[in-house]
Amino acid sequence: MAVSVPTAPTASMRPDAESTPEPTLLRVDVGASGRLRVRSRAGLLVPRLVRISGAPRAQVAHVVLVAAGALLLAGDALALDVRVGPGARLVLEDVAATIAYDARGGRASWSARLDVAAEAELRWHGEPFVVADGADVDRRLDADVATGGQLMLRDTLVLGRHGEVGGAVCSRTRIAYGGRPVLAEDLRLGPATTGAAPLRDLPGILDGARVLDQLLHIGPEPGREAGQALGREAGQALGREAGQALGREAGQALGRAGGPGPDGGAAAAPRDGVPGVLHTRLHHGGTLTRWLGDQTHRSPLRATWPAAATTGQDTGDDTAARTAGPQPS
């Protein structure tokens, strides 16, 4: 059984007037024997190694992220730093949704830095990031994927809990592949001001939606087959007609049929019968599938993630792994 030994969080990891919390660190590398090595250091998030499966030089590490306490409160500054070394494969999952609570005049921040080396893979199935009423949070995602590496990320932003409209969030995303930027986006969403509708409700922004769900793939083309598999999974959730339509869109976005835009840049696949879904092929390598809606359980991406994230099969060899203390560098 896999064993993980992260550093236990301490009071100093909770921000106060004189301290800053330690960032959560996670490192996955292939050792000389071909077996994976997993090292971690806990902060406001605690990485837990669930298992390492597969034969040497083809192993996959499965790690879950557990909150060390209630997150995010006013003054919290959560930082996550993940590095996947050459040839390593990591599946990362959140145990529960992250909620940015009422800051009562304060602010909180959440940031993640992802580095994926050549021939490495990182698949992160993130749970919803919920911005409650009264929250004021900065959220940043930076990812650097080397040529030949792959990143697949499920990311869901929700404005407000049930019956709420949600607070303020500034979300920044910077993604690079092979040293070249493929996605740079700043999204500033605030609540309504007195006597005026919030700007986020305008067409071209969220148009009244409160859920922004997206599936991001960076790296070599997964091919037309991935789009077909995505459509089959979606068909179970959306019905045959909508699933087939989503499959056609995914085939264009994920397969070679999508092609670059007329200027060699990104090209958006047509929204062919699946309300709220848009597929975009990113310049230099990658695809972005995005859905806007009102409730997370209605997102078609809930069904498409398992098919899109499948890369090979485990051999059944669950290898014990012991992390040698929290000294990742």
Beta strands, then each sheet from edge to edge (+ up, - down):
strand 1: 24-30
strand 2: 36-41
strand 3: 45-53
strand 4: 60-67
strand 5: 77-84
strand 6: 89-94
strand 7: 98-100
strand 8: 108-116
strand 9: 121-125
strand 10: 129-131
strand 11: 136-145
strand 12: 150-159
strand 13: 168-177
strand 14: 180-189
strand 15: 211-218
strand 16: 267-268
strand 17: 277-281
strand 18: 287-293
sheet 1: 2+ 1- 5- 8- 11- 13- 14+
sheet 2: 3+ 4- 6- 9- 12- 10- 7-
sheet 3: 3+ 4- 6- 9- 12- 15+ 18- 17+ 16-
end
